[in-house]
Amino acid sequence: MHMAMATKLRAISSFICNKCAGNLTPSPNYPPTPKQTRGESELAKALFSVTGMTDSTCAVPVEKTINGLPGIHEAVVDVLSNRAQVLYYPSLINEERIRETIEKVGFQATLIKDDTNERSTQVCKIRISGMTCTSCSSTIESALKAISGVQNAQVALATEKAEVHYNPKFVSYSQLLQVIEETGFEGTLISSGDNINKIELKVDGVDTDHSLNMIEKSLQVLPGVQEVEIYPELSKVSISYEPDMAGPRTFISVIESTGSGNFKATIYPREGEETGRQQEIKQYYKFFVWSLVFTIPVFLTSMVFMYIPGTKMVLDTKLVNMMTVGMMLRWELSTPVQFIIGRRFYIGAYKALSHGSANMDVLIALGTNSAYFYSVYSVLRAAYSKDFKGTDFFETSSMLISFILLGKYLEVLAKGKTSEAIAKLMDLAPETAVLLTLDDEGNVISEQEIDSRLVQKNDVIKIIPGAKVAADGYVLWGESHVNESMITGEAKAVAKMNGDKVIGGTVNENGVLRIKATRVGSDSALSQIVQLVESAQMAKAPVQKFTDRISKYFVPLVIMLSFSTWLAWFLAGRFHSYPKSWIPSSMSSFELALQFGISVMVIACPCALGLATPTAVMVGTGVGASQGVLIKGGQALESAHKVNCIIFDKTGTLTVGKPVVVDTQLLKNMELREFYVLIAAIEVNSEHPLAKAIVTYAKKFVEDKENPAWPAAQDFISITGNGVKAIVQNKEIIVGNKSLMLDQNIAIPAGAEDILAQAESMAQTGILVSIDREVAGVLAISDPLKPGAQEVISILKSMKIKSIVVTGDNWGTANAIAKEVGIETVIAEAKPEDKAKKVREFQMLEWPLVLAQTLLSKQLILFS
């Protein structure tokens, strides 16, 4: 139950906020005044990526050491985004010395950019196919790091991706791809460079190289276009561009106007990686099924049928000398498994050995070939001998290949879960958007429905009720409530009016909005979330780094141990060091030793060693992301068992986040149905969340709950912050708080006052209802606890984990909820920035390890 509770937390890391802002949160002393510097023109800024920091206590020595260097004006370290921003004097110190200083403290540092060269480092992401174990990923990683100009390289086996930080002055991404291919693997460029949007267009009507050259040249001259790549066989054009200067609709227009209008350009279908993953799953499934077709008969003839009298006699029938029918059957059936179905292991082993490394394929090939070719030797010797009694191991090689293929099939299935989770995140974005064309006075000239991926910066988009917001931006016109729960985790709809910011992927509940797009493509909040999840999957947990270090020695060590095992058992058998009864009647001491040697070689394949951690991290972060929980990589997960304090927000975390009517007290002699019909008739005209809760509850008293017919309300008036009033069935109905009643000169009886006070003590909102200027009843509306919330807190107490509530609500409501759920420590009336500050205080002073859910961005931060 506590896991179910955790998965309902909606989360966005504050890293997103920082990254969307474009840099780290500046220090109060930045930018420096002329008095603070030796000359404003001398001061430079450098930004470093710092990996290995686990909590804010790590940031202190880094800041202190850097600030102690001569020529440093100020250093600020952000643990959440793993960044360090340094203001320095280039005449006294350079960025290389700063980087070396950070590494001397014990952390890995990479220069991202500096004032003298804004793009001194670019990030290149590459998809790599053909990796089978950590030995493969370590080989590629070492090869990339050895390239001059590469500052850092990470290769993730589970996601089959590489992230390379490199200096474009010294090396290009095409050279990186070439090195990967020379290592024996296939590399495909995903993206190159930071803050660059990429769009892929399908172009129909292109039939000559001249046409392709025309399109390429037409696109390259456009302002903001960084790179144009043409894929003739796919009729695809890939364009990298700066969103501030260009956009996809511009590219389509240019393409279609080139060549006398013979070309037609559209967004390239969303397939790519997901299609490749599905093909890989199908391929492994096919290989596994075919291996079973041959392996099961081999297993039956060697392990089952030999104990059935009738079939044993047939299988033992001699064909040539001592060679039997069973031997020939097993040889024929295991050969396709060994050389056709198992061909991929030979290819992988050859590639690895040709580049001076040994991977899992080498172990599999050695183990299965040892069993297969010894069995072939046994069969041939039996055919040429009249007294040889040997045993074949055809079932060993076939079953090993079948089991390994089953493992690979399950592995690619697990990998698919991550891409599914990220796909679900991307599905939050709408398929289409309504583009508005306005005149100089802001009047709408035309509307056009377009693919949401064609939205460009500064476009004006129309958002109708029930539709998803197509891009990050701000409201130009209109008022509405927007459900941002899928992004922020806040269950309560947020009121939006002119000038308010909106987030792409959120749902407009009522009212029509016109928004101006400010962040599109990879700059959008949704894309930043996806990038955060992918970065978390790329990051290696400490235990994974350890396995990567030993993997390069692991395979040779296993081969030595396997040979040593065979030799020890062979010599022991030759010198009769163990009883003869240990040797099966169908085996010799050599065969027994060979079996032990093969077992060591194959069982020790480093699959589990290298794949267990990254696969767990990959699937965990991916599935967590689909549930709204963002985790910053394996290091946080590995440290999670040390957490001893959890800070909960109230609304939407401990509570459902949706108001419901929990109690009704009538002060007038009337039926409850009549009472609620009158209230619903007026509240149905209001957009307030409390009004919706009342209408939803009132539907229980009518027959047609889907489309109830409420009485007409006349002279409807909404008093902001207080309530509503109208005439219903010739009766004046007023619904609102105590202040509204007093403003309307309506007397509040003592009984109603007591009910209101009781509701407040129970963290409920009291609503007064007046009929013909007389208080007729009191409603109590509450945000109820989530199912299982009390059980979660109880379990945490039993685990000696302290729970704290930090909320922006008043103390009365906060204490009531905390008491109901079983939490003793309460911090109420806290602003968003105060909540983040409290988390840091607890982390630094009392509890060094904190798992926090804050209201600022509904972030789930796993501090370690």
Secondary structure, 3 states (H helix, E strand, C coil): CHHHHHHCCCCCCHHHHHHHHCCCCCCCCCCCCCCCCCCHHHCEEEEEEEECCCCHHHHHHHHHHHHCCCCEEEEEEECCCCEEEEEECCCCCCHHHHHHHHHHHCCEEEEEEECCECCCCEEEEEEEECCCCHHHHHHHHHHHHCCCCEEEEEEECCCCEEEEEECCCCCCHHHHHHHHHHCCCEEEEEEECCCCEEEEEEEECCCCHHHHHHHHHHHHCCCCEEEEEEEHHHCEEEEEECCCCCCHHHHHHHHHHCCCCCCEEEECCCCCHHHHHHHHHHHHHHHHHHHHHHHHHHHHHHHHHHHCHHHHHHHCCEEECCEEHHHHHHHHHHHHHHHHHCHHHHHHHHHHHHCCCCCHHHHHHHHHHHHHHHHHHHHHHHHHCCCCCCCCCHHHHHHHHHHHHHHHHHHHHHHHHHHHHHHHHHCCCCCEEEEEEECCCCCEEEEEEEEHHHCCCCCEEEECCCCECCCEEEEEECCEEEECHHHHCCCCCEEECCCCEECCCCEEEECCEEEEEEECHHHCHHHHHHHHHHHHHHCCCHHHHHHHHHHHHHHHHHHHHHHHHHHHHHHHHHCCCCCHHHCCCCCCHHHHHHHHHHHHHHHCCCHHHHHHHHHHHHHHHHHHHHCCCCCCCHHHHHHHHHCCEEEECHHHHHECCCCEEEEEEECCCCCHHHHHHHHHHHHCCCCCHHHHHHHHHHHHHCCCCCCCCCCCEEEEEEECCCEEEEEECCEEEEEECHHHHHHCCCCCCHHHHHHHHHHHHCCCEEEEEEECCCEEEEEEEECCECCCHHHHHHHHHHCCCEEEEECCCCHHHHHHHHHHHCCCEEECCCCHHHHHHHHHHHHHHHCCCCEEEECCCCEEEECC
